[in-house]
Amino acid sequence: MNRWRSPAIVFAALTLLAASASAAQVLKIFVEPDPPFVLLRDGKPAGPYLEALQALLVGHKLSLQVTLMPHRRISAMLPISPGSCGLAIDFSPGEAETLSFVGRVAPVKLAVYALKGAPSVRNIEDLRPYRVGAVDTAEVRDLLGAADIAFEPIAPTAQRTGMLQRKRFDYLVSDERPGMLDGDSGAQVQRVFVLARVDRWMACHAGLPPALLATLRLALQEGLFAESVRPIWVRAGLRPYYQAVRSEWELIPKSPANAARRPDLPP
């Protein structure tokens, strides 16, 4: 009887090994909540950033294990968490010595906002006498710090224009985002000038295998705005934003059709 069982056992073991080899590799993703791009839906991490990333990686047998956390904790966790990557984080020359910055995933336009009728300012130095609220990112800290401008840090999930309307501060430095000037905000708040254009990156633990890094770079050639993930942005109600990025971001190849498409028109 044992002689007949042995081949069956060997076959079962080989089947399990084959299934394990073909299973999707799990990649740990750390990302900061940043509505409407990254948010909780039914208690689970969701949003177009994560959905687009999953769609771009599914053909490469990679699945995501997503953990939401503040960006400062992400910076602390990445160097000590093998098999992990941070999504949509600031590029830092210092951290580039200990992390693998895989590629850009999204563009960010930093701008100064004020209530309509506020005193005129034309550059960053003009902000110095006023109360300034600003999103707490590395680029903003560097820009305002270099200009010797004190500011009140604002979390990504805060109602930024609402704080400005309540006169918590005189000027707001924030990344431009969908719906920021809709409704009451649009009637009271205006963009004064664009401060800088920067990018968000995917950065990974330095020990990530070179083959996996190459796969990620291949999948993220157009960041999270590849043509193949258009339906994800449309379902999220962010088609105009997606198309504006496609038409403006330098990472996206400018084909004649793409260059001619207006963000306010349907695909």
Summary of the structure (lengths in Angstrom):
residues: 267
radius of gyration: 22.4
end to end distance: 66.3
largest distance: 91.8
contacts: 785
relative contact order: 0.16
helix: 39%
strand: 28%
